[in-house]
Amino acid sequence: MTKELRRLSIVMLAMFLALFGSVSWIQVVQADALQQNSQNTRALYDSYEVQRGSIIASGAAIASSVPSDDVYSWQRQYVDPDMWAPVTGYINPALGAATGLELAMNQPLSGTSGSQFFSRLDRIITGQPPRGSNVALTLDAEVQRAAYDALGDLEGAVVAMDPSTGRILALVSSPSFDTNLLASHRTAEVNEAYDALVADPGKPLSNRAIAGDLNPPGSVFKLVVASAALASGEYTPESTFPNPASYRLPQSSSVLRNASGGTCGEGEEVTLETAMRLSCNIPFAELAVELGDDAIREEAEKFGFNSSFEIPLTSTPSSYPRGLDDAQTALTGFGQGQVTATPLQIAMVSAGIANEGLVMNPQMIRRVIGPDLSVQQTFDPTEYGRAMEPDVAADLLEMMVANVSDGVASGARIDGVDVAGKTGTAENGAGAPYTLWFTGFAPADDPQVAVAVVVEDGGGQGQSGSGNTIAAPIAKQVMEAVLGR
């Protein structure tokens, strides 16, 4: 062999190895990423020829595929579509559109994930038609129904979760919509329905539980501020603060008042515990300034603020910004100003306190089950991180129990059960309706459920409603459903 031919052979071999390596990398290592790429329409079209797996809650299918008499072979069908819309989303081959779990779990549902390779191969060898896998959720159908019914026609959202595992038990957003309308293969009708939903001022397509236009958390954020104070070692529940009826924000002409218009109880000073129980704004504004925005932000981030979560739906990060001056920091002391939050994040705050300071990653998938009923994938609980030490969590728990039993969160009381909770009534500008909140957990001595409720537009009562009168009773019904009461 001549020297030139040998060199050419080496070059050709190198090119072949490079091509082989590139193809192998694309087909094996990058396979899942390519399947998930929204621009990979070929994978999406291929999935329409497969009978998609069902989405299952409490042992029953809430989304399944039925035969279709058109080119797409299968029609997606949803049970109780309005109730489950923020969870399932919808998929429509005629529009090439998918949302919710239909998008986030498209690979297992369509049978195209890497973990399903041998299952696909077995069906090809045995001559069985291709079929996707079922996705079993952590959500409890009875708890979801309780949350959906309790929220009713109000604009808002509910998130309930198991504090010790992070598993989501209910996720409701209202107003909602009929996912079957957007899953239809009649393109003109679907476009008309979609345009009407987009134009709806209630924003039914927005998943308020994890995303959308985030609200100020109001006084439920006092839990984070109190956590930062107690964790510093410089404060206890008995620590005292000046108790004026009005408070001028630092370096500002703006004057702050408590919701009552007067002082926080009697006396010239007020304890942290009393300020929490009566949900007074001025002591927490004073405390926030003493702590500083860095300390509060660091504590908030231990609960998950400024982070997005894949549950596997993608949440919008709740926000505690950097670089606040003292006046802005004072406002965040009671959940106003530039701090914003999702119900998912606020539920994680309560869950972290309930779980002795350990915050779990939220999740809503329990397992993926193959067409042959084999378990192809399981999703175990994972830790997000420790937000506080157990002794701090115990102090906050006691303050939250007092808030329900002898404070401003009485609307969450359950006979025979100690409930820990905190209300919030957030302002949105002069004359604008309040945003109403409640978060808490039960039973206080053995937490089985943590819940967060947000009600927008003042619950239809403008600035007359409160977190205690509107949001807390909703949370109560959800907790009762979990506890079987």
C-alpha positions in Angstrom: 0.0 0.0 0.0 1.4 3.4 -1.0 2.0 6.0 1.6 -0.7 8.3 0.0 -3.3 5.5 0.0 -2.4 4.7 3.7 -2.9 8.4 4.6 -6.2 8.5 2.7 -7.4 5.3 4.5 -6.6 6.9 7.9 -8.4 10.1 7.0 -11.5 8.1 5.8 -11.4 6.0 8.9 -11.2 9.1 11.1 -14.2 10.6 9.2 -16.2 7.4 9.6 -15.5 7.3 13.3 -16.4 11.0 13.7 -19.7 10.4 11.8 -20.4 7.2 13.8 -19.7 9.1 17.1 -21.9 12.0 16.1 -24.8 9.8 15.1 -24.5 7.7 18.2 -24.4 10.9 20.3 -27.5 12.3 18.7 -29.5 9.0 18.7 -28.5 7.9 22.2 -27.2 10.7 24.4 -29.3 13.5 23.0 -32.4 11.4 22.1 -34.6 12.6 25.1 -33.6 16.2 24.6 -34.4 16.1 20.9 -37.8 14.5 21.6 -38.6 17.3 24.1 -37.5 20.1 21.7 -40.6 22.1 20.8 -39.2 22.6 17.2 -39.0 18.9 16.6 -42.4 18.6 15.0 -41.5 15.2 13.5 -41.4 13.6 16.9 -44.7 15.3 17.8 -46.4 14.0 14.6 -45.1 10.5 15.3 -46.6 10.6 18.7 -50.1 11.2 17.3 -50.0 7.8 15.6 -49.6 6.1 18.9 -52.3 5.5 21.4 -51.2 7.8 24.2 -51.1 6.5 27.7 -53.5 7.7 30.3 -53.0 10.3 33.0 -54.2 8.7 36.2 -55.3 10.2 39.6 -56.4 8.0 42.5 -56.5 5.0 40.2 -58.8 6.5 37.6 -57.9 8.0 34.2 -58.5 11.7 33.9 -57.0 11.9 30.4 -57.1 9.0 27.9 -57.2 8.4 24.1 -60.1 7.1 22.1 -60.2 6.1 18.4 -60.6 8.9 16.0 -62.1 8.7 12.5 -59.6 11.2 11.0 -55.9 11.2 10.0 -54.7 11.5 13.6 -56.0 8.1 14.6 -56.6 9.0 18.3 -58.7 11.7 20.0 -57.7 12.9 23.5 -60.5 12.8 26.0 -60.6 14.4 29.5 -62.7 13.7 32.6 -63.9 16.7 34.7 -61.9 18.8 32.3 -62.3 22.2 34.1 -61.2 20.7 37.4 -58.1 19.0 36.0 -57.1 21.6 33.3 -54.2 23.2 35.2 -52.8 19.7 35.7 -53.4 17.8 32.4 -53.3 20.7 30.0 -54.3 19.5 26.5 -52.8 18.1 23.3 -54.1 18.9 19.8 -52.6 17.3 16.7 -54.6 19.5 14.4 -52.8 22.6 15.8 -49.6 20.9 16.8 -50.1 22.3 20.4 -49.7 20.8 23.8 -49.7 22.2 27.4 -49.6 20.9 30.9 -48.6 17.3 31.6 -49.5 16.5 28.0 -46.4 18.5 27.1 -44.2 17.9 30.1 -44.7 14.1 30.0 -45.1 13.8 26.3 -42.3 11.2 25.9 -43.7 8.6 28.3 -47.3 9.2 27.3 -46.4 8.8 23.6 -44.0 5.9 24.3 -40.9 7.7 22.9 -38.7 8.1 26.0 -35.3 6.4 26.2 -36.5 4.2 29.1 -39.2 2.7 26.9 -36.9 1.5 24.2 -37.2 -2.2 25.1 -40.9 -1.9 25.5 -41.2 -0.5 22.0 -38.9 -3.2 20.6 -41.0 -5.9 22.3 -44.2 -4.6 20.8 -42.7 -4.5 17.3 -41.4 -8.1 17.6 -44.7 -9.4 18.9 -46.7 -7.4 16.3 -48.6 -5.3 18.8 -49.4 -1.7 17.9 -47.3 1.0 19.5 -48.7 2.4 22.7 -47.7 5.0 25.3 -47.3 4.5 29.0 -49.6 5.7 31.7 -48.6 8.4 34.1 -49.8 8.0 37.7 -50.1 11.3 39.7 -49.6 12.0 43.4 -52.8 14.1 43.3 -55.8 12.8 45.3 -59.0 13.1 43.3 -61.1 13.7 46.5 -58.8 16.5 47.7 -58.7 18.0 44.2 -62.5 18.0 44.1 -62.7 19.6 47.5 -60.3 22.4 46.5 -62.1 22.9 43.2 -65.6 23.1 44.8 -64.4 25.3 47.7 -62.8 27.8 45.3 -65.9 27.8 43.2 -66.3 30.9 40.9 -63.7 32.9 42.7 -60.5 33.9 40.8 -57.6 32.2 42.5 -55.8 29.0 43.1 -55.2 26.2 45.7 -52.1 24.0 46.2 -52.1 21.2 48.8 -49.1 19.0 49.5 -47.7 16.4 51.8 -45.1 18.3 53.9 -42.9 15.2 54.5 -42.6 14.2 50.8 -43.4 17.3 48.7 -46.0 15.3 46.8 -48.8 17.5 45.6 -52.3 16.4 46.6 -54.3 19.1 44.9 -53.6 21.8 42.3 -56.5 24.0 41.2 -56.7 27.2 39.3 -59.8 29.3 38.7 -61.4 30.3 36.4 -60.6 27.2 34.3 -61.7 25.8 30.9 -62.9 22.7 29.2 -59.8 21.0 27.8 -61.9 18.9 25.5 -62.8 22.0 23.5 -59.1 22.5 22.7 -58.4 18.8 22.1 -60.9 18.6 19.3 -59.6 18.0 15.8 -62.0 20.5 14.3 -59.5 23.3 13.7 -62.0 26.2 13.1 -63.9 25.4 16.3 -60.8 25.0 18.3 -59.4 28.3 17.1 -62.7 30.0 18.0 -62.7 28.5 21.5 -59.0 29.4 22.0 -59.5 33.0 20.9 -62.4 33.4 23.3 -60.3 32.0 26.2 -57.5 34.4 25.4 -59.9 37.4 25.3 -61.5 36.4 28.6 -60.5 39.0 31.2 -60.5 36.2 33.8 -57.5 34.6 32.1 -58.7 31.0 32.3 -55.6 29.8 30.4 -53.3 31.1 33.2 -52.3 28.5 35.8 -52.5 30.7 38.8 -51.3 27.9 41.1 -47.7 28.0 39.7 -47.5 30.8 37.3 -49.4 33.7 35.7 -49.3 37.3 37.1 -47.8 36.8 40.5 -49.4 38.4 43.5 -47.9 40.1 46.6 -48.1 37.5 49.3 -49.2 40.0 52.0 -49.0 38.8 55.6 -48.3 35.2 54.8 -44.7 36.4 54.1 -44.4 37.3 57.7 -43.6 33.6 58.3 -40.4 34.0 56.2 -39.5 37.2 58.0 -40.1 35.7 61.4 -38.0 32.6 60.3 -35.1 34.9 59.4 -35.3 36.7 62.8 -35.5 33.5 64.9 -32.7 31.8 62.9 -30.4 34.8 63.5 -30.3 33.9 67.2 -31.0 37.6 68.1 -34.7 37.3 68.4 -37.2 35.0 70.2 -41.0 34.9 70.1 -40.9 37.2 73.2 -38.7 39.8 71.6 -40.3 43.2 71.7 -40.7 46.1 69.2 -42.1 49.7 69.5 -45.9 49.7 69.2 -47.0 53.0 67.6 -50.3 53.4 65.7 -48.4 54.8 62.7 -44.9 54.4 61.3 -43.1 56.6 58.8 -41.1 54.5 56.3 -37.3 55.2 56.5 -36.2 58.0 54.2 -39.8 58.4 53.1 -42.8 60.6 53.6 -45.1 57.5 53.4 -46.9 56.5 56.6 -47.7 52.9 57.4 -50.6 51.8 59.6 -51.8 48.4 61.0 -54.9 47.0 59.4 -56.8 47.8 62.6 -55.8 51.5 62.3 -54.5 51.5 65.9 -51.7 49.9 67.8 -50.9 46.2 67.8 -52.7 45.4 71.0 -52.1 47.4 74.2 -48.9 48.8 75.6 -46.0 50.7 74.2 -44.2 47.5 73.1 -45.4 44.4 71.4 -43.8 40.9 71.2 -43.1 39.1 68.0 -45.6 36.4 68.9 -48.4 38.9 69.5 -47.5 40.7 66.3 -47.8 37.4 64.4 -51.1 36.4 66.2 -52.7 39.7 65.4 -51.0 40.1 62.0 -49.8 43.6 62.7 -47.8 45.3 59.9 -45.8 47.9 61.8 -43.8 45.6 64.0 -42.9 43.4 61.0 -41.8 46.5 59.1 -39.6 47.5 62.0 -38.2 44.0 62.2 -37.5 43.8 58.4 -35.5 47.0 58.6 -33.5 45.7 61.5 -32.8 42.4 59.7 -32.0 44.0 56.3 -33.1 42.9 52.9 -30.1 40.5 52.4 -31.0 38.4 55.5 -34.7 38.2 54.4 -33.8 37.3 50.8 -31.4 34.6 52.0 -34.1 33.1 54.2 -36.7 33.4 51.4 -34.4 31.6 49.0 -34.0 28.7 51.5 -37.7 28.1 51.0 -37.4 28.3 47.2 -37.9 32.0 46.3 -36.1 33.1 43.2 -36.1 29.5 41.9 -38.2 27.7 39.4 -39.4 24.2 40.0 -40.1 21.4 37.5 -43.0 19.4 39.1 -42.7 18.6 36.1 -44.9 21.6 35.1 -42.5 24.6 35.2 -43.3 27.2 37.9 -42.6 30.9 37.7 -40.0 31.9 40.3 -41.4 33.7 43.3 -39.4 36.9 43.7 -37.6 38.7 46.5 -35.4 41.2 44.7 -31.9 42.5 45.5 -30.8 46.0 46.3 -33.8 47.2 48.3 -33.5 50.4 50.3 -34.9 50.5 53.9 -38.3 51.8 52.9 -38.7 49.0 50.4 -37.4 46.4 52.8 -39.9 47.6 55.4 -42.8 46.9 53.0 -41.5 43.4 52.3 -41.7 42.8 56.1 -45.4 42.2 55.6 -45.4 40.9 52.0 -45.9 44.1 50.1 -43.6 46.2 47.9 -41.6 44.2 45.3 -42.0 40.7 46.8 -44.3 38.3 44.8 -45.2 34.7 45.2 -47.1 31.7 43.7 -49.4 29.6 45.8 -47.0 26.7 45.2 -44.2 28.7 46.9 -46.3 29.7 49.8 -47.4 26.1 50.3 -43.7 25.2 50.4 -43.2 27.7 53.2 -45.9 26.1 55.3 -44.7 22.6 54.4 -41.1 23.5 55.4 -42.3 24.6 58.8 -44.5 21.5 59.2 -41.5 19.3 58.3 -39.3 20.6 61.1 -37.5 23.1 58.7 -36.7 20.7 55.9 -38.2 21.8 52.5 -39.0 19.1 50.0 -39.0 19.5 46.2 -42.6 19.6 45.0 -43.6 16.8 42.7 -46.8 15.6 41.1 -45.7 12.3 39.3 -45.7 9.1 41.3 -44.7 6.6 38.6 -44.8 5.7 34.9 -46.6 2.4 34.1 -46.1 0.5 30.8 -48.9 -0.9 28.7 -48.1 -4.3 30.3 -48.6 -2.7 33.7 -44.9 -2.9 34.5 -43.5 0.0 36.5 -41.1 1.7 34.2 -40.1 4.7 36.3 -40.7 5.8 39.9 -40.3 9.3 41.4 -39.0 9.3 44.9 -39.2 12.4 47.3 -36.2 14.6 47.1 -35.0 17.4 49.4 -34.7 21.0 48.3 -32.8 22.0 51.5 -33.1 23.0 55.1 -34.7 26.4 55.6 -34.4 26.4 59.4 -33.5 24.3 62.4 -36.2 22.2 64.1 -36.3 24.5 67.2 -37.1 27.5 65.0 -39.7 25.5 63.1 -41.2 24.6 66.5 -41.5 28.3 67.5 -43.1 29.2 64.2 -45.5 26.2 64.6 -46.7 27.5 68.0 -47.2 31.0 66.7 -49.2 29.6 63.7 -51.4 27.5 66.0 -52.1 30.6 68.1 -52.9 32.5 64.9 -55.8 30.0 64.2 -56.9 29.2 67.8 -56.7 32.7 69.2 -55.8 35.1 66.4 -56.9 36.5 63.1 -56.9 33.1 61.2 -60.0 31.7 63.0 -61.6 30.9 59.7 -59.4 27.8 59.4 -60.4 26.2 62.7 -61.4 22.5 62.5 -63.2 20.9 65.5 -60.9 18.5 67.3 -57.8 19.4 65.3 -55.0 21.8 66.0 -54.5 23.8 62.8 -51.4 26.0 62.2 -52.0 28.9 59.8 -51.4 32.4 58.7 -53.6 34.8 56.7 -52.7 37.5 54.3 -54.6 40.4 52.8 -52.4 42.1 50.3 -52.9 45.6 48.9 -52.6 46.3 45.1 -52.8 50.0 45.0 -55.3 52.8 45.9 -58.8 51.6 45.4 -57.8 48.2 43.9 -59.3 45.0 45.3 -57.2 43.1 47.8 -55.5 39.8 47.1 -56.5 37.3 49.9 -54.3 34.5 51.2 -54.2 31.7 53.7 -51.5 29.1 54.3 -51.1 26.5 56.9 -51.1 22.8 57.8 -52.8 20.2 59.9 -52.8 18.4 62.3 -50.2 20.7 63.9 -48.7 17.8 66.0 -48.5 15.4 63.0 -48.8 17.3 59.7 -50.5 15.4 56.9 -51.2 18.3 54.6 -49.9 21.8 53.9 -52.0 24.2 51.9 -51.9 27.6 50.3 -54.9 29.5 48.9 -54.9 32.7 47.0 -58.1 34.6 46.0 -57.7 37.5 43.6 -60.0 40.5 42.9 -60.9 40.7 46.6 -63.0 37.6 46.3 -65.6 39.9 44.7 -65.7 42.1 47.7 -63.2 44.7 46.7 -61.4 45.9 49.8 -64.0 44.5 52.2 -62.9 40.9 52.2 -60.0 39.4 54.1 -57.8 36.3 54.0 -59.6 35.1 57.1 -63.1 35.4 55.9 -62.6 34.1 52.3 -59.3 32.2 51.8 -59.1 30.5 55.2 -62.5 28.6 54.9 -61.3 27.3 51.5 -58.2 25.9 53.0 -60.2 24.4 55.9 -62.3 22.4 53.4 -59.1 21.1 51.7 -57.5 20.1 55.0 -60.7 18.4 56.1 -60.8 16.4 52.8 -57.2 15.1 53.5 -58.0 14.3 57.1 -61.3 12.6 56.1 -63.5 14.9 58.2 
